[in-house]
């Protein structure tokens, strides 16, 4: 490929010479700095480099999209003989070990390596991000070993192309090769990405495994589904929804494929956060992992203690940055328990608002 460029005010076009990466680390660094260079839909939004896996070594990059889909990326230059066969084996090995991790373990490892916590990045980039739904999808993808495997190269050779074509057509793996051509002169750099294979090609083979589809819940669809909980819990769902509309900065509807939810959202100078989410399956999530973006640990610990005053609720002390406590709605049928829950929510809400003063 020949690239011609012309600066503002210049009369003629000049060729931009194709260049070479200084090393595989150079290619890896460019991708990890801006993972959106990989042309996938939905786009990859967060990445972590040198993601170590016990018993397997470290994969170059692990990236995640808004739906909790995971992509494993290994960077190789065409001159490296491993770009042919061995790199595919490496990716499959990484996938096998990654599938042994829980969602909490994955997020903890990711946050240690990434520039910002995973949930925080998603909240900043995805409108009405629902951390509980995201974690459910992440858990399912890890459990099922549902990953996309990408070899990032400066040039795709024929052998790599044939391997990718075969794996997509004859296995459950979703495999792609990212060719990232690199051009530069003394003043400018230019990257030309091309993805060969990957999710779109896999889908065309008819062997793409089904993934959860997002939907936007609303008041009508949510309460239609919530009626299945029975009259003794449905009135509680309605009560807590009215409470959320009145006391939260925003009542946000979830995007779960099967289970509906609404979330008690807060808007702060440090960014949006949420206190709890209520799901149509009768579970309440206390979103400590999301609260941790704006709330000191000592205040979250006080919230945990206040909630544990409710009979039937027993939230363990854990690392709040990676923790979403859950309990069933049933304990709140008791009037005093419901009052204790609301008081705890309003206490942390007021604390959050005080941080901006």
C-alpha positions in Angstrom: 0.0 0.0 0.0 1.3 3.5 -0.9 0.3 6.4 1.3 0.5 10.0 -0.1 0.2 13.0 2.2 0.1 16.7 1.8 0.4 19.3 4.5 -1.8 22.4 4.7 -0.5 25.0 2.3 1.7 22.5 0.4 1.2 22.2 -3.4 2.4 18.6 -4.0 1.8 15.2 -2.5 4.6 13.3 -0.9 4.9 9.6 -0.1 4.7 8.5 3.5 7.1 5.6 3.7 6.1 2.3 5.2 8.1 1.8 8.3 8.9 -1.1 10.7 8.0 -1.5 14.3 11.0 -1.1 16.6 9.9 -4.4 18.3 6.9 -6.4 19.2 6.7 -4.3 22.4 6.3 -1.2 20.2 3.3 -2.8 18.5 1.9 -4.0 21.8 2.3 -0.5 23.3 0.4 1.2 20.5 -2.5 -1.2 20.9 -2.7 -1.0 24.7 -2.6 2.8 24.6 -5.6 2.8 22.2 -7.3 -0.5 22.0 -10.0 1.0 19.7 -7.4 0.5 16.9 -8.8 -3.0 16.6 -11.9 -2.5 14.4 -14.5 -4.6 16.3 -18.2 -4.0 16.9 -19.0 -3.3 19.7 -15.6 -1.6 20.1 -13.1 -2.7 22.8 -13.2 -0.1 25.5 -10.6 -1.2 28.2 -7.3 -3.1 28.0 -4.6 -4.4 30.3 -1.1 -5.4 29.2 1.0 -8.4 30.3 -2.0 -10.2 31.9 -0.4 -12.9 33.9 -2.2 -16.3 34.2 -1.2 -18.8 36.8 0.5 -21.8 35.1 0.5 -20.2 31.7 2.7 -17.0 31.6 1.3 -13.7 30.4 -0.7 -12.7 27.4 0.3 -9.4 25.7 -3.1 -7.7 26.0 -6.6 -8.6 27.4 -9.4 -6.3 26.4 -13.1 -6.0 27.2 -16.1 -4.4 25.5 -19.3 -2.9 26.9 -21.0 -6.3 27.1 -18.3 -8.0 29.1 -17.0 -9.9 26.0 -13.2 -10.6 26.4 -10.6 -10.5 23.7 -7.1 -12.0 24.1 -4.4 -10.4 21.9 -0.9 -11.6 21.2 1.5 -9.3 19.2 4.0 -10.8 16.8 6.1 -9.3 13.9 6.1 -11.1 10.6 9.8 -11.9 10.9 9.0 -13.9 14.0 8.5 -17.6 13.1 6.0 -17.9 16.0 3.6 -15.8 13.9 2.7 -18.9 12.0 1.7 -21.8 14.2 3.0 -21.3 17.7 1.1 -18.1 18.4 -2.2 -19.8 17.9 -1.2 -22.4 20.5 -0.2 -19.7 22.9 -3.6 -18.0 22.5 -5.5 -21.2 23.1 -3.4 -21.9 26.2 -4.1 -18.5 27.6 -7.8 -18.9 26.9 -7.8 -22.3 28.7 -6.3 -20.8 31.8 -8.3 -17.6 31.7 -11.5 -19.7 31.7 -10.6 -20.9 35.1 -10.8 -17.4 36.6 -13.9 -16.0 38.4 -15.2 -12.6 37.4 -13.9 -11.1 40.7 -10.4 -12.6 40.1 -10.4 -11.3 36.5 -11.4 -7.8 37.6 -8.9 -7.7 40.4 -6.0 -8.8 38.0 -7.2 -6.3 35.3 -7.3 -3.4 37.7 -3.8 -4.1 38.9 -2.5 -3.8 35.3 -4.8 -1.2 33.6 -4.5 2.6 33.7 -7.9 2.8 35.5 -10.3 0.3 37.2 -12.4 -1.7 34.7 -15.8 -0.7 36.1 -14.8 2.9 36.2 -13.6 2.9 32.6 -16.9 1.3 31.5 -19.0 3.8 33.5 -17.2 6.7 31.8 -17.5 5.3 28.3 -20.9 3.6 28.3 -24.1 5.6 28.8 -26.3 4.1 31.6 -23.7 1.4 32.4 -25.2 -1.3 34.6 -22.3 -2.9 36.5 -24.4 -5.8 37.8 -25.4 -6.8 34.3 -21.9 -6.3 33.0 -20.6 -8.6 35.8 -23.2 -11.3 34.9 -22.0 -11.2 31.3 -18.4 -11.3 32.3 -19.0 -14.3 34.6 -20.8 -16.2 31.8 -18.1 -15.5 29.2 -15.4 -16.7 31.6 -17.3 -19.8 32.6 -18.1 -20.7 29.0 -14.6 -19.9 27.7 -16.3 -17.5 25.2 -13.3 -15.4 24.0 -12.1 -13.8 20.8 -8.5 -14.5 20.1 -6.5 -12.0 18.0 -3.0 -12.1 16.6 -1.8 -8.6 16.0 0.9 -8.4 13.3 2.6 -5.9 11.0 1.9 -8.2 8.0 -0.5 -11.2 7.6 1.2 -14.1 5.9 -0.7 -16.8 3.9 -0.2 -19.5 6.5 -1.6 -17.5 9.3 -4.6 -16.5 7.1 -5.3 -20.2 6.4 -5.1 -21.2 10.1 -7.6 -18.5 11.0 -10.0 -19.4 8.3 -9.9 -23.1 9.3 -10.4 -22.4 13.0 -13.3 -20.1 12.5 -15.0 -22.7 10.1 -14.3 -25.9 12.1 -14.1 -25.0 15.8 -16.0 -23.0 18.5 -13.1 -20.6 18.7 -13.4 -17.0 17.4 -10.0 -16.1 15.9 -8.8 -13.1 14.0 -5.6 -11.5 12.8 -5.1 -7.7 13.0 -2.8 -6.4 10.4 -1.6 -3.0 11.6 0.5 -1.3 8.9 2.7 1.5 10.1 3.9 4.5 8.2 5.9 7.5 9.4 8.2 10.4 8.5 10.0 12.9 10.6 6.8 14.6 11.7 3.9 12.2 11.2 2.8 8.6 12.0 0.0 6.7 10.3 -1.6 3.4 11.2 -3.8 1.4 8.8 -5.7 -1.4 10.7 -7.3 -4.4 9.0 -9.0 -7.2 10.8 -9.0 -10.6 9.1 -11.4 -13.1 10.6 -12.8 -12.2 14.1 -16.5 -12.1 15.2 -18.1 -11.0 11.9 -16.4 -13.8 9.9 -17.1 -16.3 12.7 -20.8 -15.4 12.6 -20.9 -15.9 8.8 -19.7 -19.6 9.3 -22.8 -20.3 11.3 -20.7 -21.7 14.2 -20.8 -18.5 16.4 -22.0 -19.4 19.8 -24.9 -17.4 21.1 -24.2 -14.4 23.4 -26.6 -12.5 25.6 -28.4 -9.7 23.8 -28.9 -6.5 25.6 -32.3 -4.9 25.9 -33.5 -1.6 27.4 -36.0 -2.2 30.1 -38.6 0.4 31.0 -41.3 0.8 33.7 -43.9 -1.2 31.8 -41.7 -4.2 30.9 -40.0 -4.2 34.3 -43.2 -4.4 36.3 -44.7 -7.0 34.0 -41.8 -9.2 34.7 -41.7 -8.3 38.4 -45.3 -9.5 38.9 -44.0 -13.1 38.7 -42.4 -12.6 42.1 -45.9 -12.7 43.6 -48.1 -10.1 45.4 -46.1 -10.3 48.7 -42.9 -9.1 46.9 -44.3 -7.1 44.1 -45.5 -4.3 46.4 -42.0 -4.1 47.8 -40.6 -3.7 44.3 -43.1 -0.9 43.6 -42.3 0.8 46.9 -38.5 0.7 46.3 -38.9 2.0 42.8 -41.0 5.0 44.1 -38.4 5.5 46.8 -35.6 5.6 44.1 -37.5 8.0 41.9 -38.0 10.4 44.8 -34.5 10.1 46.5 -32.0 9.3 43.8 -30.5 11.7 41.3 -31.7 9.3 38.7 -33.6 6.0 38.5 -31.8 4.1 35.7 -33.2 1.1 33.8 -31.0 -1.9 33.1 -30.1 -3.6 29.9 -30.1 -7.3 30.9 -31.1 -9.9 28.3 -33.5 -11.8 30.6 -33.6 -10.1 34.0 -34.8 -6.5 34.3 -33.5 -4.0 36.8 -33.5 -0.4 38.0 -30.6 1.3 39.8 -30.4 4.1 42.4 -28.0 6.4 40.6 -26.0 9.4 42.0 -24.3 12.1 40.0 -21.1 13.6 41.5 -18.2 15.9 40.5 -16.0 12.8 40.5 -18.3 10.9 38.2 -21.6 9.0 38.4 -22.1 6.1 40.8 -24.9 3.9 42.1 -26.0 2.6 45.5 -28.2 -0.4 44.7 -29.9 -2.2 41.9 -33.1 -4.2 42.2 -33.7 -7.1 39.8 -36.9 -8.8 38.6 -35.6 -12.1 40.0 -36.0 -10.7 43.5 -32.4 -9.9 44.3 -30.9 -6.6 45.5 -27.3 -5.7 44.5 -25.4 -3.3 46.8 -22.9 -1.8 44.3 -19.8 -1.4 46.5 -17.6 -1.9 43.5 -19.2 1.1 41.8 -19.4 3.2 45.0 -15.6 2.7 45.5 -15.0 5.2 42.7 -16.2 8.1 44.9 -16.6 6.7 48.4 -14.0 6.1 51.1 -13.7 2.6 52.4 -14.6 3.6 55.9 -18.0 5.0 54.7 -18.7 1.8 52.7 -17.8 -0.3 55.8 -20.3 1.7 57.8 -22.9 1.1 55.1 -22.2 -2.6 55.3 -22.7 -2.6 59.0 -25.9 -0.7 58.7 -27.3 -3.2 56.2 -26.3 -6.1 58.4 -28.7 -4.8 61.0 -31.5 -6.2 58.8 -32.4 -9.7 59.9 -31.5 -12.2 57.1 -28.8 -9.9 55.6 -25.2 -10.9 56.2 -22.7 -9.0 54.0 -19.1 -10.2 54.5 -16.2 -7.7 54.8 -14.3 -7.8 51.4 -12.3 -5.7 49.1 -14.9 -3.1 48.2 -13.3 -2.2 44.9 -14.3 -5.6 43.4 -17.4 -6.4 45.4 -21.1 -6.3 44.7 -23.1 -7.7 47.6 -26.4 -9.4 47.0 -29.3 -10.5 49.1 -32.9 -11.5 48.5 -35.7 -9.0 48.7 -37.7 -11.2 51.1 -36.1 -9.9 54.4 -37.5 -6.4 53.5 -41.1 -7.6 53.8 -40.8 -6.7 57.5 -41.7 -3.0 57.9 -38.8 -2.2 60.3 -36.3 -4.0 58.0 -37.5 -1.9 55.0 -37.1 1.2 57.1 -33.5 0.2 58.0 -32.6 -0.4 54.4 -34.0 3.0 53.3 -32.2 4.8 56.1 -28.9 3.1 55.1 -29.3 4.1 51.5 -30.2 7.7 52.4 -27.2 7.8 54.8 -24.7 6.9 52.1 -26.5 9.1 49.6 -26.0 12.1 51.8 -22.4 11.2 52.4 -21.8 11.1 48.7 -23.4 14.5 48.2 -21.2 15.9 51.1 -18.0 15.0 49.2 -18.8 17.7 46.6 -19.3 20.4 49.2 
